[in-house]
Amino acid sequence: MAFNPQFERAVSTARLGTYRALARDDDHAWALYRWNIELTAALTPLACDVEITLRNTIHDQLTTHYERDDWWASTDLVLDDTAAETLSNVVRKHKKQLAKGTIGPGKVIADLMLGTWVMLLSRGGTSALGRAIDYETNLWRPALRFGFAIGTFTPSGRPRRPTRDAVHLRASNLQRLRNRAAHHEPIFNGVRVAGTQTAVDLQTVWDQTVELLGWMAPDLAAIHLSDPTVPNVLASRP
């Protein structure tokens, strides 16, 4: 599709600038812009499956560990301020309905953003008093790790599980990719790793995201591995 100056009025000169910086001419810049939209659409099914599977995996493991499906209400749960506030805001919104029993914990789980689940996989932050909250010790080792790499074993027969860092890296890269896509930002150059200047290319993000899904739901990951849509779109870069 040839570039039409009216397109620029619609999407803005600033937004097209990212593509023009890489393009031979305006036709090429517009082709890159449209291709970025194709990439966003192609990646959406994987992003949906991973987000839903991730939140259900974490919810199931915390439910088992704290022996209650409203695990956020357990007095044994220790969260950093950011995660605690995020959870409290959602629970508070549904407080009356939860008390009446007209909704269950599933509504709280569905309303929590992907970023909340990614936070629970992180190292943890600090409390109001500045105390470090260690999620590796408090959440990962006793609970969350059991939801990943289900059914895989070492040669000696021990469960083969990924590290918390490996899970968190993949989940956080997906979160940044999804957030950029949701705001219609360029994703074809991949995403930057949090706190660094290192960029991860889109093929790697896709590969690692499928791997993350495979650690939780191998059969679901197999669907994406057998689907050529994303590889084909990646290979069709203008």
NORZIVEN-V357711 format. One record per residue. SS is DSSP state (H for helix, E for strand, L for the rest). D_FIRST is the distance of its C-alpha to the first C-alpha in whole Angstrom. Layout:
# NORZIVEN-V357711
((SS & D_FIRST) (SS & D_FIRST))
This chain:
# NORZIVEN-V357711
((L & 0) (L & 4) (L & 7) (L & 9) (H & 12) (H & 13) (H & 11) (H & 14) (H & 17) (H & 16) (H & 16) (L & 18) (H & 18) (H & 20) (H & 18) (H & 15) (H & 18) (H & 18) (H & 15) (H & 16) (L & 19) (L & 18) (L & 15) (L & 15) (L & 13) (H & 11) (H & 8) (H & 9) (H & 11) (H & 8) (H & 7) (H & 11) (H & 11) (H & 9) (H & 11) (H & 14) (H & 14) (H & 14) (H & 17) (H & 19) (H & 18) (H & 20) (H & 22) (H & 24) (H & 26) (H & 28) (H & 28) (H & 30) (H & 32) (H & 33) (H & 34) (H & 36) (H & 38) (H & 39) (H & 40) (H & 42) (H & 43) (H & 45) (H & 46) (H & 48) (H & 49) (H & 50) (H & 52) (H & 54) (H & 55) (H & 56) (L & 57) (L & 56) (L & 52) (L & 52) (H & 53) (H & 52) (H & 55) (L & 57) (L & 59) (L & 59) (L & 55) (L & 55) (L & 51) (L & 50) (H & 50) (H & 46) (H & 46) (H & 49) (H & 48) (H & 44) (H & 46) (H & 49) (H & 46) (H & 45) (H & 48) (H & 50) (H & 47) (L & 48) (H & 52) (H & 53) (H & 52) (H & 52) (H & 56) (H & 56) (L & 55) (L & 52) (L & 49) (L & 50) (H & 48) (H & 45) (H & 44) (H & 45) (H & 43) (H & 40) (H & 40) (L & 40) (L & 37) (H & 36) (H & 37) (H & 40) (H & 40) (H & 39) (H & 42) (H & 44) (L & 43) (L & 44) (L & 47) (L & 48) (L & 48) (E & 52) (L & 54) (L & 55) (L & 58) (L & 56) (L & 57) (E & 54) (L & 53) (L & 53) (H & 50) (H & 51) (H & 54) (H & 54) (H & 51) (H & 50) (L & 53) (L & 55) (L & 52) (H & 48) (H & 48) (H & 50) (H & 46) (L & 44) (L & 44) (L & 46) (L & 48) (L & 48) (E & 51) (L & 52) (L & 54) (L & 57) (L & 56) (L & 55) (E & 52) (L & 49) (L & 47) (L & 45) (L & 46) (H & 45) (H & 43) (H & 41) (H & 40) (H & 40) (H & 37) (H & 35) (H & 35) (H & 35) (H & 32) (H & 30) (H & 31) (H & 29) (H & 26) (H & 26) (H & 27) (H & 24) (H & 22) (H & 24) (L & 23) (L & 20) (L & 20) (L & 19) (L & 20) (L & 19) (L & 22) (L & 24) (E & 27) (E & 30) (L & 34) (L & 36) (L & 38) (L & 37) (L & 34) (L & 33) (E & 30) (E & 29) (L & 26) (H & 24) (H & 25) (H & 29) (H & 29) (H & 27) (H & 30) (H & 33) (H & 32) (H & 32) (H & 35) (H & 36) (H & 36) (H & 38) (H & 41) (H & 41) (L & 40) (H & 39) (H & 39) (H & 36) (H & 34) (H & 35) (H & 32) (H & 29) (H & 31) (L & 30) (L & 27) (L & 24) (H & 21) (H & 21) (H & 22) (H & 19) (H & 17) (H & 18) (H & 18) (L & 15) (L & 14) (L & 11))
